[in-house]
């Protein structure tokens, strides 16, 4: 069985979509686990990121994310939706990806948010509007604008005991302490 030219074009399109989706999935893991090496695979070196509270080069945004993750009490979690390629022209693609973010912030001074008076859990949801660029066979983000659709926060009351979740390996942490970085599975 051989593929038609149209089928080969469709397979190429699927490969391009998959490559862009992989970048977005890596982004969620990199920012949640404060994984600097993985973060370096998301944006081109001159890439920019406008998250609203931060508007500048992507490396600066990642630095903020890492600095905000210096202890296990500051949990972060992104649910990344399926990236929707709105248009693709050669080596550039306009991509919209939905997200839901949940973050736990301990009371005290926070580099990004200022003084937090009590342990707080914050939620927001929106979409990443990304301009992707492909260079030498690799897709990365060139420009990002984060569009927020809603946000909420409330006092955080941990429920580890309620759910019988023991301390240690069963609780998420930043890289390399998180169980998913353990060499033994």
VOSE-552720 format. One record per residue: residue number from 1; residue in three letters; x, y, z of N, C-alpha, C in turn. Coordinates in nm, 3 decimals. Atoms other than C-alpha are relative to their C-alpha. Layout:
<nodes>
  num  residu       nu       nv       nw      cau      cav      caw       cu       cv       cw
  NUM     ALA        X        Y        Z        X        Y        Z        X        Y        Z
...
</nodes>
This chain:
<nodes>
  num  residu       nu       nv       nw      cau      cav      caw       cu       cv       cw
    1     UNK    0.084   -0.118    0.000    0.000    0.000    0.000    0.089    0.125    0.000
    2     UNK   -0.074   -0.126    0.002    0.135    0.340   -0.090   -0.097    0.114    0.026
    3     UNK    0.080   -0.117   -0.035    0.014    0.677    0.023   -0.009    0.094   -0.119
    4     UNK    0.016   -0.100    0.105   -0.124    0.937   -0.213    0.074    0.126    0.042
    5     UNK   -0.064   -0.128   -0.031    0.034    1.281   -0.235   -0.080    0.077    0.105
    6     UNK    0.086   -0.070   -0.097   -0.264    1.424   -0.045    0.016   -0.060    0.139
    7     UNK   -0.019    0.065   -0.131   -0.219    1.167    0.234    0.136    0.034    0.059
    8     UNK   -0.133   -0.039   -0.049    0.152    1.249    0.258   -0.002    0.143    0.052
    9     UNK    0.013   -0.138   -0.048    0.066    1.619    0.291   -0.071    0.001    0.135
   10     UNK    0.074    0.006   -0.127   -0.185    1.535    0.566    0.089   -0.056    0.112
   11     UNK   -0.093    0.055   -0.101    0.076    1.325    0.751    0.101    0.106    0.041
   12     UNK   -0.094   -0.109   -0.032    0.323    1.616    0.729   -0.069    0.102    0.090
   13     UNK    0.074   -0.094   -0.083    0.055    1.846    0.872   -0.017   -0.054    0.142
   14     UNK    0.014    0.061   -0.133   -0.008    1.603    1.159    0.130    0.004    0.078
   15     UNK   -0.131   -0.006   -0.067    0.365    1.591    1.235    0.029    0.141    0.050
   16     UNK   -0.021   -0.138   -0.042    0.379    1.972    1.249   -0.086    0.032    0.122
   17     UNK    0.091   -0.022   -0.113    0.075    1.985    1.480    0.055   -0.069    0.125
   18     UNK   -0.054    0.076   -0.115    0.227    1.717    1.704    0.122    0.070    0.059
   19     UNK   -0.121   -0.068   -0.050    0.558    1.906    1.729   -0.037    0.122    0.082
   20     UNK    0.045   -0.118   -0.074    0.376    2.223    1.839   -0.066   -0.042    0.131
   21     UNK    0.063    0.049   -0.123    0.166    2.028    2.090    0.105   -0.043    0.103
   22     UNK   -0.106    0.044   -0.092    0.482    1.878    2.240    0.067    0.119    0.067
   23     UNK   -0.057   -0.120   -0.061    0.625    2.228    2.296   -0.089    0.047    0.114
   24     UNK    0.093   -0.049   -0.102    0.312    2.327    2.488   -0.004   -0.094    0.121
   25     UNK   -0.001    0.094   -0.113    0.315    2.009    2.699    0.128    0.014    0.081
   26     UNK   -0.126   -0.023   -0.071    0.682    2.068    2.782   -0.008    0.128    0.083
   27     UNK    0.013   -0.127   -0.073    0.594    2.424    2.884   -0.068   -0.023    0.135
   28     UNK    0.071    0.025   -0.126    0.343    2.306    3.145    0.089   -0.068    0.102
   29     UNK   -0.089    0.071   -0.091    0.594    2.066    3.297    0.115    0.089    0.045
   30     UNK   -0.116   -0.083   -0.033    0.883    2.312    3.282   -0.035    0.107    0.103
   31     UNK    0.034   -0.110   -0.090    0.704    2.599    3.455   -0.052   -0.055    0.134
   32     UNK    0.049    0.057   -0.125    0.531    2.375    3.713    0.112   -0.058    0.086
   33     UNK   -0.107    0.067   -0.074    0.846    2.187    3.811    0.125    0.086    0.012
   34     UNK   -0.116   -0.091   -0.003    1.083    2.488    3.773    0.122   -0.066   -0.062
   35     UNK   -0.105    0.074    0.071    1.289    2.287    3.524    0.064    0.092   -0.104
   36     UNK   -0.065   -0.100    0.086    1.531    2.538    3.370    0.044   -0.059   -0.133
   37     UNK   -0.045    0.062    0.125    1.671    2.295    3.113   -0.117   -0.021   -0.095
   38     UNK    0.118    0.020    0.084    1.324    2.210    2.987   -0.058    0.134   -0.046
   39     UNK    0.049   -0.133    0.037    1.222    2.577    2.992    0.074    0.055   -0.121
   40     UNK   -0.082   -0.050    0.111    1.505    2.650    2.746   -0.045   -0.056   -0.134
   41     UNK    0.045    0.059    0.125    1.329    2.433    2.485   -0.131    0.060   -0.051
   42     UNK    0.133   -0.052    0.032    1.010    2.643    2.471    0.006    0.120   -0.094
   43     UNK   -0.008   -0.125    0.075    1.105    2.987    2.335    0.132    0.011   -0.075
   44     UNK   -0.125   -0.035    0.067    1.361    3.106    2.083    0.074    0.101    0.090
   45     UNK   -0.076   -0.089   -0.090    1.643    3.305    2.252   -0.053    0.144    0.003
   46     UNK    0.053   -0.136    0.003    1.489    3.637    2.141   -0.150    0.004    0.026
   47     UNK    0.143    0.010   -0.024    1.139    3.517    2.233   -0.049    0.094    0.108
   48     UNK    0.061   -0.090   -0.097    0.904    3.746    2.423   -0.124   -0.064    0.060
   49     UNK    0.114    0.055   -0.074    0.633    3.673    2.678   -0.071    0.114    0.073
   50     UNK    0.082   -0.100   -0.068    0.355    3.911    2.782   -0.105   -0.075    0.080
   51     UNK    0.092    0.067   -0.091    0.183    3.753    3.082   -0.087    0.100    0.075
   52     UNK    0.076   -0.104   -0.070    0.026    4.084    3.188    0.081    0.058    0.114
   53     UNK   -0.080   -0.046   -0.113    0.210    4.109    3.519    0.149    0.003   -0.035
   54     UNK   -0.137   -0.002    0.052    0.530    4.053    3.318   -0.010    0.014   -0.150
   55     UNK   -0.004   -0.020    0.145    0.601    4.179    2.967    0.145    0.025   -0.037
   56     UNK   -0.141   -0.012    0.034    0.951    4.115    2.838    0.050   -0.125   -0.067
   57     UNK   -0.057    0.117    0.065    1.189    3.851    2.719   -0.042   -0.127    0.075
   58     UNK    0.049    0.126   -0.057    1.086    3.489    2.777    0.093   -0.050    0.110
   59     UNK   -0.094    0.045   -0.103    1.402    3.413    2.974   -0.030    0.068    0.132
   60     UNK    0.035   -0.073   -0.123    1.300    3.680    3.226   -0.124   -0.054    0.065
   61     UNK    0.120    0.060   -0.057    0.957    3.527    3.268    0.033   -0.132    0.070
   62     UNK   -0.037    0.127   -0.061    1.107    3.185    3.335    0.080    0.020    0.128
   63     UNK   -0.075   -0.032   -0.122    1.347    3.338    3.586   -0.095    0.035    0.114
   64     UNK    0.101   -0.032   -0.100    1.049    3.484    3.771   -0.069   -0.127    0.050
   65     UNK    0.068    0.124   -0.037    0.878    3.145    3.765    0.088   -0.085    0.091
   66     UNK   -0.092    0.080   -0.083    1.186    2.971    3.907    0.016    0.066    0.137
   67     UNK   -0.018   -0.069   -0.128    1.235    3.237    4.177   -0.122   -0.013    0.089
   68     UNK    0.123    0.014   -0.077    0.873    3.195    4.284   -0.020   -0.143    0.049
   69     UNK    0.017    0.141   -0.033    0.926    2.821    4.329    0.115   -0.053    0.085
   70     UNK   -0.116    0.042   -0.079    1.190    2.796    4.597   -0.035   -0.092    0.115
   71     UNK    0.034    0.096   -0.105    0.994    2.571    4.831   -0.119   -0.083   -0.044
   72     UNK    0.106    0.092    0.038    0.752    2.281    4.811   -0.138    0.053    0.037
   73     UNK    0.127   -0.056   -0.040    0.479    2.489    4.976   -0.063    0.091   -0.105
   74     UNK    0.051   -0.087    0.107    0.439    2.694    4.662   -0.031   -0.084   -0.123
   75     UNK    0.035    0.090    0.109    0.274    2.436    4.439   -0.061    0.076   -0.117
   76     UNK    0.057   -0.056    0.123    0.186    2.521    4.079   -0.046   -0.116   -0.087
   77     UNK    0.046    0.105    0.091   -0.015    2.324    3.828   -0.074    0.063   -0.116
   78     UNK    0.065   -0.044    0.124   -0.109    2.400    3.468   -0.067   -0.119   -0.067
   79     UNK    0.064    0.094    0.091   -0.364    2.204    3.271    0.005    0.067   -0.136
   80     UNK   -0.018   -0.058    0.133   -0.270    2.268    2.909   -0.099   -0.068   -0.094
   81     UNK    0.095    0.053    0.097   -0.545    2.228    2.652    0.070   -0.039   -0.130
   82     UNK   -0.055    0.037    0.131   -0.498    2.101    2.299    0.025    0.128   -0.079
   83     UNK   -0.029   -0.119    0.079   -0.320    2.370    2.099   -0.079   -0.002   -0.131
   84     UNK    0.076   -0.014    0.124   -0.533    2.495    1.812    0.081    0.089   -0.093
   85     UNK   -0.076   -0.077    0.097   -0.334    2.605    1.510   -0.101    0.078   -0.084
   86     UNK    0.095   -0.086    0.070   -0.531    2.900    1.376    0.043    0.024   -0.144
   87     UNK   -0.052   -0.011    0.136   -0.305    2.943    1.075    0.146   -0.040    0.001
   88     UNK   -0.140    0.037    0.016    0.025    2.812    0.948    0.042    0.036   -0.141
   89     UNK   -0.052   -0.043    0.128    0.226    2.968    0.671    0.149   -0.029   -0.002
   90     UNK   -0.141    0.037    0.006    0.553    2.793    0.601    0.055   -0.027    0.138
   91     UNK   -0.067    0.020   -0.127    0.772    2.827    0.908   -0.057    0.079    0.115
   92     UNK    0.064   -0.074   -0.110    0.529    3.032    1.118   -0.142   -0.053    0.021
   93     UNK    0.135    0.046   -0.033    0.212    2.930    1.299   -0.057    0.087    0.111
   94     UNK    0.074   -0.070   -0.104   -0.046    3.125    1.499   -0.078   -0.106    0.077
   95     UNK    0.054    0.110   -0.080   -0.152    2.901    1.787   -0.069    0.056    0.125
   96     UNK    0.074   -0.034   -0.121   -0.413    2.938    2.061   -0.012   -0.127    0.084
   97     UNK    0.004    0.114   -0.090   -0.389    2.708    2.363   -0.065    0.042    0.130
   98     UNK    0.067   -0.028   -0.127   -0.628    2.709    2.658    0.079   -0.057    0.116
   99     UNK   -0.066    0.051   -0.120   -0.498    2.664    3.010   -0.088    0.027    0.122
  100     UNK    0.053   -0.024   -0.134   -0.618    2.634    3.368    0.119   -0.009    0.093
  101     UNK   -0.113   -0.005   -0.093   -0.369    2.730    3.638   -0.053    0.002    0.143
  102     UNK    0.026   -0.002   -0.144   -0.382    2.658    4.011    0.134    0.018    0.069
  103     UNK   -0.124   -0.023   -0.073   -0.116    2.793    4.245   -0.026    0.018    0.148
  104     UNK    0.006   -0.017   -0.145   -0.061    2.769    4.619    0.114    0.093    0.039
  105     UNK   -0.097   -0.102   -0.040    0.116    3.067    4.774    0.003    0.008    0.152
  106     UNK   -0.014   -0.011   -0.144    0.250    3.065    5.128   -0.004    0.146    0.044
  107     UNK    0.003   -0.135   -0.055    0.198    3.368    5.349    0.141    0.056    0.006
  108     UNK   -0.130   -0.067   -0.005    0.480    3.620    5.335    0.026    0.078   -0.128
  109     UNK   -0.039   -0.079    0.116    0.666    3.824    5.078    0.018   -0.093   -0.120
  110     UNK   -0.012    0.077    0.124    0.638    3.692    4.721    0.062    0.091   -0.105
  111     UNK   -0.070   -0.081    0.100    0.873    3.813    4.448   -0.092    0.053   -0.108
  112     UNK    0.089   -0.038    0.110    0.588    3.830    4.196   -0.125    0.073    0.046
  113     UNK    0.130   -0.050   -0.043    0.282    3.920    4.404    0.007    0.098    0.115
  114     UNK   -0.011   -0.088   -0.116    0.416    4.125    4.693   -0.031   -0.075    0.128
  115     UNK    0.029    0.061   -0.130    0.302    4.059    5.050   -0.131   -0.080   -0.009
  116     UNK    0.118    0.086   -0.007    0.063    3.766    5.085   -0.029   -0.020    0.147
  117     UNK    0.031   -0.003   -0.142   -0.114    3.793    5.419   -0.031   -0.136    0.060
  118     UNK    0.030    0.136   -0.050   -0.228    3.429    5.450    0.024   -0.099   -0.114
  119     UNK   -0.013    0.101    0.103   -0.172    3.101    5.266   -0.120    0.011   -0.093
  120     UNK    0.105   -0.027    0.099   -0.370    3.144    4.944    0.012   -0.097   -0.115
  121     UNK    0.003    0.078    0.123   -0.477    2.929    4.654   -0.061    0.088   -0.107
  122     UNK    0.046   -0.084    0.109   -0.514    3.112    4.325   -0.031   -0.084   -0.123
  123     UNK    0.041    0.069    0.122   -0.687    3.001    4.009   -0.011    0.103   -0.111
  124     UNK    0.036   -0.081    0.117   -0.693    3.148    3.662   -0.002   -0.089   -0.122
  125     UNK    0.015    0.075    0.124   -0.777    3.034    3.316    0.000    0.098   -0.115
  126     UNK   -0.004   -0.086    0.117   -0.726    3.170    2.972    0.060   -0.073   -0.117
  127     UNK   -0.057    0.056    0.122   -0.542    3.121    2.649    0.136    0.063   -0.027
  128     UNK   -0.127   -0.050    0.050   -0.187    3.150    2.525   -0.018    0.027   -0.149
  129     UNK    0.000   -0.036    0.142   -0.177    3.336    2.194    0.146    0.005   -0.042
  130     UNK   -0.142    0.016    0.033    0.153    3.221    2.051    0.026    0.012   -0.149
  131     UNK   -0.054    0.006    0.135    0.342    3.293    1.734    0.117   -0.097    0.007
  132     UNK   -0.105    0.100    0.008    0.549    2.981    1.672    0.081    0.022   -0.125
  133     UNK   -0.086   -0.005    0.118    0.844    2.973    1.438    0.081   -0.129   -0.006
  134     UNK   -0.077    0.123    0.022    1.016    2.669    1.288    0.134    0.037   -0.062
  135     UNK   -0.136   -0.023    0.050    1.392    2.682    1.243    0.074   -0.133    0.003
  136     UNK   -0.079    0.123    0.010    1.609    2.394    1.127   -0.078   -0.120    0.054
  137     UNK    0.083    0.114   -0.036    1.320    2.153    1.182   -0.060    0.003    0.139
  138     UNK    0.047   -0.008   -0.138    1.233    2.274    1.534   -0.098    0.116    0.017
  139     UNK    0.099   -0.103   -0.033    0.920    2.463    1.645    0.024    0.051    0.141
  140     UNK   -0.004   -0.064   -0.131    0.947    2.711    1.934   -0.084    0.127   -0.006
  141     UNK    0.078   -0.123   -0.007    0.754    3.015    2.052    0.091    0.120   -0.023
  142     UNK   -0.071   -0.125    0.023    0.870    3.350    1.920   -0.062    0.112    0.083
  143     UNK    0.070   -0.103   -0.078    0.602    3.570    2.085   -0.121   -0.063    0.068
  144     UNK    0.117    0.048   -0.075    0.343    3.497    2.353   -0.074    0.119    0.061
  145     UNK    0.090   -0.089   -0.073    0.047    3.699    2.479   -0.094   -0.091    0.077
  146     UNK    0.093    0.077   -0.082   -0.145    3.548    2.770   -0.128    0.079    0.017
  147     UNK    0.133   -0.061   -0.009   -0.517    3.628    2.757   -0.074   -0.072    0.112
  148     UNK    0.069    0.060   -0.114   -0.697    3.570    3.089   -0.151    0.013   -0.017
  149     UNK    0.145    0.001    0.009   -1.064    3.473    3.089   -0.067    0.008    0.137
  150     UNK    0.052   -0.013   -0.135   -1.119    3.445    3.466    0.111   -0.028    0.101
  151     UNK   -0.094    0.027   -0.108   -0.936    3.438    3.798   -0.074    0.003    0.133
  152     UNK    0.059    0.003   -0.134   -1.015    3.367    4.162    0.108   -0.038    0.099
  153     UNK   -0.092    0.042   -0.106   -0.837    3.322    4.494   -0.079   -0.016    0.129
  154     UNK    0.062    0.018   -0.131   -0.924    3.208    4.843    0.106   -0.049    0.097
  155     UNK   -0.092    0.053   -0.103   -0.760    3.111    5.171    0.025   -0.147   -0.029
  156     UNK   -0.037    0.139    0.028   -0.574    2.783    5.136    0.003   -0.081    0.129
  157     UNK    0.003    0.094   -0.111   -0.650    2.503    5.379    0.041   -0.137   -0.054
  158     UNK   -0.044    0.129    0.053   -0.439    2.196    5.291   -0.089   -0.114    0.051
  159     UNK    0.085    0.114   -0.033   -0.636    1.871    5.289    0.075   -0.131   -0.012
  160     UNK   -0.080    0.123    0.010   -0.349    1.619    5.292   -0.056   -0.108    0.092
  161     UNK    0.051    0.098   -0.096   -0.484    1.450    5.604   -0.138   -0.051   -0.039
  162     UNK    0.135    0.040    0.041   -0.842    1.448    5.477    0.006   -0.108   -0.107
  163     UNK   -0.013    0.097    0.108   -0.730    1.259    5.165    0.100   -0.111    0.030
  164     UNK   -0.099    0.102   -0.041   -0.475    1.046    5.358    0.120   -0.005   -0.095
  165     UNK   -0.117   -0.007    0.087   -0.189    1.165    5.137    0.122    0.023    0.088
  166     UNK   -0.115   -0.013   -0.090    0.137    1.102    5.325    0.104    0.099   -0.053
  167     UNK   -0.112   -0.084    0.041    0.437    1.333    5.323    0.096   -0.083   -0.082
  168     UNK   -0.102    0.070    0.077    0.713    1.245    5.080   -0.036   -0.012   -0.147
  169     UNK    0.006    0.022    0.144    0.702    1.095    4.735   -0.138    0.022   -0.062
  170     UNK    0.135   -0.015    0.054    0.323    1.118    4.697   -0.042    0.146   -0.019
  171     UNK    0.033   -0.142    0.014    0.326    1.499    4.715    0.094    0.063   -0.103
  172     UNK   -0.080   -0.064    0.104    0.443    1.706    4.419    0.103    0.096    0.056
  173     UNK   -0.109   -0.090   -0.040    0.761    1.912    4.441    0.063    0.057   -0.127
  174     UNK   -0.072   -0.053    0.115    0.990    2.114    4.218    0.113   -0.094   -0.036
  175     UNK   -0.110    0.081    0.052    1.262    1.954    4.008    0.123    0.026    0.088
  176     UNK    0.007    0.142    0.033    1.457    1.743    4.104   -0.070   -0.085    0.106
  177     UNK    0.058    0.076   -0.111    1.262    1.647    4.418   -0.132   -0.068   -0.036
  178     UNK    0.126    0.059    0.040    0.941    1.559    4.231    0.021   -0.146   -0.041
  179     UNK   -0.011    0.145    0.028    0.877    1.183    4.196    0.020   -0.030   -0.148
  180     UNK   -0.015    0.030    0.143    0.864    1.208    3.816    0.143    0.020   -0.050
  181     UNK   -0.141   -0.013    0.036    1.235    1.301    3.812    0.083   -0.114    0.056
  182     UNK   -0.069    0.114   -0.059    1.328    0.986    4.006    0.038   -0.098   -0.112
  183     UNK   -0.045    0.094    0.103    1.535    0.748    3.790   -0.065   -0.137    0.014
  184     UNK    0.063    0.130   -0.024    1.366    0.446    3.947   -0.151    0.013   -0.003
  185     UNK    0.147   -0.003    0.010    1.005    0.400    3.838   -0.055   -0.134    0.037
</nodes>
